[in-house]
Protein backbone atom coordinates (compact mmCIF):
# COMPACT_ATOMS: atom_id res chain seq x y z
CA UNK A 1 0.00 0.00 0.00
CA UNK A 2 1.46 3.43 -0.95
CA UNK A 3 2.40 5.90 1.78
CA UNK A 4 -0.40 8.54 1.97
CA UNK A 5 1.99 11.12 3.46
CA UNK A 6 2.96 13.70 0.84
CA UNK A 7 6.69 14.19 0.27
CA UNK A 8 8.26 17.00 2.27
CA UNK A 9 10.18 19.74 0.52
CA UNK A 10 11.88 22.74 2.06
CA UNK A 11 13.29 25.70 0.14
CA UNK A 12 15.57 28.33 1.62
CA UNK A 13 15.85 31.59 -0.31
CA UNK A 14 17.57 34.95 0.07
CA UNK A 15 15.83 38.19 -0.96
CA UNK A 16 17.15 41.75 -1.24
CA UNK A 17 15.38 44.87 -0.09
CA UNK A 18 17.15 47.49 -2.21
CA UNK A 19 15.99 51.08 -2.02
CA UNK A 20 16.60 54.03 -4.31
CA UNK A 21 16.07 57.35 -2.62
CA UNK A 22 13.41 57.67 0.04
CA UNK A 23 10.45 56.11 -1.73
CA UNK A 24 11.46 53.45 -4.30
CA UNK A 25 12.38 49.81 -4.06
CA UNK A 26 13.57 47.28 -6.61
CA UNK A 27 10.98 44.65 -7.54
CA UNK A 28 11.02 41.78 -10.01
CA UNK A 29 8.03 40.27 -11.81
CA UNK A 30 7.64 36.52 -11.81
CA UNK A 31 7.64 34.95 -15.27
CA UNK A 32 4.47 33.36 -16.72
CA UNK A 33 5.69 29.79 -16.09
CA UNK A 34 5.91 30.44 -12.31
CA UNK A 35 2.83 29.31 -10.34
CA UNK A 36 2.49 32.58 -8.39
CA UNK A 37 1.63 35.58 -10.54
CA UNK A 38 2.95 38.90 -9.39
CA UNK A 39 5.95 40.76 -8.01
CA UNK A 40 8.68 39.90 -5.57
CA UNK A 41 11.98 41.15 -4.23
CA UNK A 42 15.03 40.21 -6.29
CA UNK A 43 16.46 36.99 -4.95
CA UNK A 44 15.81 33.30 -4.95
CA UNK A 45 16.81 29.85 -3.87
CA UNK A 46 20.02 29.13 -2.02
CA UNK A 47 21.84 26.26 -3.73
CA UNK A 48 23.08 23.36 -1.62
CA UNK A 49 26.33 24.42 0.06
CA UNK A 50 25.96 28.06 -1.04
CA UNK A 51 26.11 30.85 1.55
CA UNK A 52 22.84 32.88 1.56
CA UNK A 53 24.77 36.14 1.00
CA UNK A 54 26.44 34.66 -2.10
CA UNK A 55 23.05 33.43 -3.31
CA UNK A 56 21.67 36.94 -2.88
CA UNK A 57 24.50 38.51 -4.89
CA UNK A 58 24.05 35.92 -7.67
CA UNK A 59 20.26 36.17 -7.78
CA UNK A 60 20.16 39.98 -7.77
CA UNK A 61 22.60 40.04 -10.68
CA UNK A 62 20.66 37.38 -12.65
CA UNK A 63 17.29 39.01 -12.06
CA UNK A 64 18.16 42.70 -12.36
CA UNK A 65 21.63 43.04 -13.90
CA UNK A 66 22.64 45.01 -10.81
CA UNK A 67 25.45 44.31 -8.36
CA UNK A 68 24.36 44.44 -4.73
CA UNK A 69 25.94 43.85 -1.34
CA UNK A 70 23.80 42.23 1.35
CA UNK A 71 23.72 43.86 4.76
CA UNK A 72 21.78 42.81 7.81
CA UNK A 73 18.90 40.37 7.82
CA UNK A 74 15.74 42.41 8.29
CA UNK A 75 13.29 39.58 8.79
CA UNK A 76 12.51 35.98 7.92
CA UNK A 77 9.55 34.95 5.78
CA UNK A 78 8.08 31.49 6.36
CA UNK A 79 5.23 29.81 4.51
CA UNK A 80 4.01 26.23 4.98
CA UNK A 81 1.64 24.67 2.47
CA UNK A 82 0.39 21.15 1.83
CA UNK A 83 -1.33 20.70 -1.50
CA UNK A 84 -0.82 20.19 -5.22
CA UNK A 85 2.06 21.73 -7.13
CA UNK A 86 1.38 23.07 -10.64
CA UNK A 87 2.19 19.58 -12.01
CA UNK A 88 -0.44 18.00 -9.72
CA UNK A 89 1.90 16.25 -7.26
CA UNK A 90 0.75 16.82 -3.70
CA UNK A 91 3.59 17.88 -1.42
CA UNK A 92 4.21 19.25 2.05
CA UNK A 93 6.09 22.45 1.15
CA UNK A 94 7.91 24.83 3.49
CA UNK A 95 9.42 28.05 2.13
CA UNK A 96 11.88 30.06 4.23
CA UNK A 97 13.01 33.44 2.92
CA UNK A 98 15.79 35.49 4.47
CA UNK A 99 15.08 39.16 3.71
CA UNK A 100 18.33 41.14 3.63
CA UNK A 101 18.80 44.86 3.50
CA UNK A 102 21.09 45.39 0.50
CA UNK A 103 22.83 48.26 -1.23
CA UNK A 104 23.93 48.74 -4.80
CA UNK A 105 27.63 48.60 -5.54
CA UNK A 106 29.24 51.53 -7.43
CA UNK A 107 29.27 49.72 -10.80
CA UNK A 108 25.45 49.67 -10.67
CA UNK A 109 24.87 53.34 -9.80
CA UNK A 110 22.67 54.88 -12.47
CA UNK A 111 22.17 51.55 -14.28
CA UNK A 112 18.58 50.65 -15.14
CA UNK A 113 17.60 47.12 -14.09
CA UNK A 114 17.27 44.43 -16.75
CA UNK A 115 16.87 40.67 -16.46
CA UNK A 116 20.05 38.77 -17.40
CA UNK A 117 18.71 35.24 -16.79
CA UNK A 118 16.25 35.30 -19.69
CA UNK A 119 13.89 32.32 -19.54
CA UNK A 120 14.26 32.00 -15.75
CA UNK A 121 11.73 32.75 -13.02
CA UNK A 122 11.86 36.54 -13.57
CA UNK A 123 10.80 38.41 -16.69
CA UNK A 124 11.03 42.07 -15.58
CA UNK A 125 12.89 44.16 -12.98
CA UNK A 126 12.05 47.76 -12.15
CA UNK A 127 12.20 50.49 -9.56
CA UNK A 128 8.77 51.00 -8.00
CA UNK A 129 7.47 53.62 -5.60
CA UNK A 130 6.14 52.40 -2.27
CA UNK A 131 2.69 53.69 -3.30
CA UNK A 132 2.72 51.74 -6.57
CA UNK A 133 4.05 48.61 -4.80
CA UNK A 134 1.04 48.61 -2.46
CA UNK A 135 -1.26 48.17 -5.49
CA UNK A 136 0.67 45.20 -6.95
CA UNK A 137 0.14 41.51 -6.32
CA UNK A 138 3.16 40.82 -4.08
CA UNK A 139 4.75 37.63 -2.77
CA UNK A 140 4.96 37.13 0.98
CA UNK A 141 8.57 38.27 1.21
CA UNK A 142 7.82 41.45 -0.77
CA UNK A 143 4.76 42.21 1.41
CA UNK A 144 6.91 41.64 4.51
CA UNK A 145 9.57 44.06 3.20
CA UNK A 146 7.02 46.74 2.32
CA UNK A 147 5.46 46.47 5.79
CA UNK A 148 8.95 46.69 7.28
CA UNK A 149 9.58 49.92 5.33
CA UNK A 150 6.21 51.45 6.20
CA UNK A 151 6.52 50.75 9.92
CA UNK A 152 10.14 51.79 10.26
CA UNK A 153 11.31 48.24 10.90
CA UNK A 154 8.52 47.16 13.25
CA UNK A 155 6.50 44.38 11.58
C-alpha positions in Angstrom: 0.0 0.0 0.0 1.5 3.4 -1.0 2.4 5.9 1.8 -0.4 8.5 2.0 2.0 11.1 3.5 3.0 13.7 0.8 6.7 14.2 0.3 8.3 17.0 2.3 10.2 19.7 0.5 11.9 22.7 2.1 13.3 25.7 0.1 15.6 28.3 1.6 15.8 31.6 -0.3 17.6 35.0 0.1 15.8 38.2 -1.0 17.1 41.7 -1.2 15.4 44.9 -0.1 17.1 47.5 -2.2 16.0 51.1 -2.0 16.6 54.0 -4.3 16.1 57.4 -2.6 13.4 57.7 0.0 10.4 56.1 -1.7 11.5 53.5 -4.3 12.4 49.8 -4.1 13.6 47.3 -6.6 11.0 44.6 -7.5 11.0 41.8 -10.0 8.0 40.3 -11.8 7.6 36.5 -11.8 7.6 35.0 -15.3 4.5 33.4 -16.7 5.7 29.8 -16.1 5.9 30.4 -12.3 2.8 29.3 -10.3 2.5 32.6 -8.4 1.6 35.6 -10.5 3.0 38.9 -9.4 6.0 40.8 -8.0 8.7 39.9 -5.6 12.0 41.1 -4.2 15.0 40.2 -6.3 16.5 37.0 -4.9 15.8 33.3 -4.9 16.8 29.9 -3.9 20.0 29.1 -2.0 21.8 26.3 -3.7 23.1 23.4 -1.6 26.3 24.4 0.1 26.0 28.1 -1.0 26.1 30.9 1.5 22.8 32.9 1.6 24.8 36.1 1.0 26.4 34.7 -2.1 23.0 33.4 -3.3 21.7 36.9 -2.9 24.5 38.5 -4.9 24.1 35.9 -7.7 20.3 36.2 -7.8 20.2 40.0 -7.8 22.6 40.0 -10.7 20.7 37.4 -12.6 17.3 39.0 -12.1 18.2 42.7 -12.4 21.6 43.0 -13.9 22.6 45.0 -10.8 25.5 44.3 -8.4 24.4 44.4 -4.7 25.9 43.9 -1.3 23.8 42.2 1.3 23.7 43.9 4.8 21.8 42.8 7.8 18.9 40.4 7.8 15.7 42.4 8.3 13.3 39.6 8.8 12.5 36.0 7.9 9.6 34.9 5.8 8.1 31.5 6.4 5.2 29.8 4.5 4.0 26.2 5.0 1.6 24.7 2.5 0.4 21.1 1.8 -1.3 20.7 -1.5 -0.8 20.2 -5.2 2.1 21.7 -7.1 1.4 23.1 -10.6 2.2 19.6 -12.0 -0.4 18.0 -9.7 1.9 16.2 -7.3 0.8 16.8 -3.7 3.6 17.9 -1.4 4.2 19.3 2.1 6.1 22.5 1.1 7.9 24.8 3.5 9.4 28.1 2.1 11.9 30.1 4.2 13.0 33.4 2.9 15.8 35.5 4.5 15.1 39.2 3.7 18.3 41.1 3.6 18.8 44.9 3.5 21.1 45.4 0.5 22.8 48.3 -1.2 23.9 48.7 -4.8 27.6 48.6 -5.5 29.2 51.5 -7.4 29.3 49.7 -10.8 25.5 49.7 -10.7 24.9 53.3 -9.8 22.7 54.9 -12.5 22.2 51.5 -14.3 18.6 50.6 -15.1 17.6 47.1 -14.1 17.3 44.4 -16.7 16.9 40.7 -16.5 20.0 38.8 -17.4 18.7 35.2 -16.8 16.3 35.3 -19.7 13.9 32.3 -19.5 14.3 32.0 -15.8 11.7 32.7 -13.0 11.9 36.5 -13.6 10.8 38.4 -16.7 11.0 42.1 -15.6 12.9 44.2 -13.0 12.0 47.8 -12.2 12.2 50.5 -9.6 8.8 51.0 -8.0 7.5 53.6 -5.6 6.1 52.4 -2.3 2.7 53.7 -3.3 2.7 51.7 -6.6 4.1 48.6 -4.8 1.0 48.6 -2.5 -1.3 48.2 -5.5 0.7 45.2 -6.9 0.1 41.5 -6.3 3.2 40.8 -4.1 4.7 37.6 -2.8 5.0 37.1 1.0 8.6 38.3 1.2 7.8 41.5 -0.8 4.8 42.2 1.4 6.9 41.6 4.5 9.6 44.1 3.2 7.0 46.7 2.3 5.5 46.5 5.8 8.9 46.7 7.3 9.6 49.9 5.3 6.2 51.5 6.2 6.5 50.7 9.9 10.1 51.8 10.3 11.3 48.2 10.9 8.5 47.2 13.2 6.5 44.4 11.6 
